[in-house]
Amino acid sequence: MSKKVLKLAGRRPILLALFVMATLTLGLLFSGWLTPTPGKAQQGKEADPTPSQETTNCVVFSTKTTCSEASVGFTASNPVVCGLPIIVSVNLVTTNGQTVTDTTYTNAGNSGSNACPDTITTTNPAPAIISRTWADSSSTNCGSNSDNNLSASFTPTALSGSVTFTVVWQHVCDKDYATNTTSVPYTVPCPTITNCTVTLQCAPNDDNGNPRIGAQIAYNFNCADGWWTWEVITDANGNPFPGMTLSQATNNINWGNPGDQIYDGGPATTNSIHVTYQTIYFAPVGGGSATNNNSTCSFQNTQTIQVTQTNAVPPHGIITTTVTIGSGITATCNY
């Protein structure tokens, strides 16, 4: 064997090793071991974000809406009946309805990025109030309100009756109109009197400066505001008293300010007793008088003036005035 052949034969193991190494390197490259994985950071670089996938292929399959109707009701308050006018009121209470809309899609059963679940939409619409009105049963009084505090302020023609409140509203489901009503009864009490007070022990002089015998006494009526009132005064025989009387109904007279002047014209020259009988009338409406009694309430009162002379010339003495109304009271005046 020549030296040349021996030299080539000595190099074959080296070439074989290089061939094996090249084959392994190519195999690793194609298998992905040496290839960077998408989304993972290489040294010196940030990871690539995974692209978001939006559902854009949802097709509506069906839409179903269910509706629960709203409601309208009333809560009544106690009527305010002390004096006139009276006030009757109720509060309007509303409850919203509810609509629920369920939407389904044709590919609702898909999974992953193609999933299209049902969508539920809920609303709570309030009932639309169209009108709020009221009417009194004992008169022609009626009116309307602009908010949910329904209030009726009026002077009735009778001491008892009822106020009917009516509300028209619109359904939230079928848009039909509905009418709700409620009636609130009332009873108007007569004015009351529990006591009297003396405002002047001696009655003032008349318009001409002449002295009067008597006193000025306040009749402290309660809940008398707004009433029509008048009086009739008679003597012991029932004859009209020949003095000044309030015989024609007058609105809103306050018998407690300044009070009732009870007197007999002077001079008080002898011992004497004067007794008169007074009836005070009240009516919720006008037109009443001594000859047209349309009253609904009345009060009896006995007025007594007693003159006790202590000196004839010049005349001196004591005037005692007594009334029986409002548990009674006595006033004294020295003259």
PEGILIN-V673915 format. One record per helix or strand. SS is the DSSP state (alpha for helix, beta for strand). FROM is the first residue (numbers start at 1). LEN is the number of residues. If there is no record, write none. Layout:
ss-><SS,SS>
from-><FROM,FROM>
len-><LEN,LEN>
This chain:
ss-><alpha,beta,beta,beta,beta,beta,alpha,beta,beta,beta,beta,beta,beta,beta,beta,beta,beta,beta,beta,beta,beta,beta,beta,beta,beta,alpha,beta>
from-><3,60,71,80,86,98,112,119,128,142,149,160,177,192,212,228,240,248,250,260,272,289,292,297,316,325,329>
len-><29,9,6,1,10,8,3,5,9,3,6,11,11,9,11,7,1,1,2,6,12,1,1,15,8,3,6>
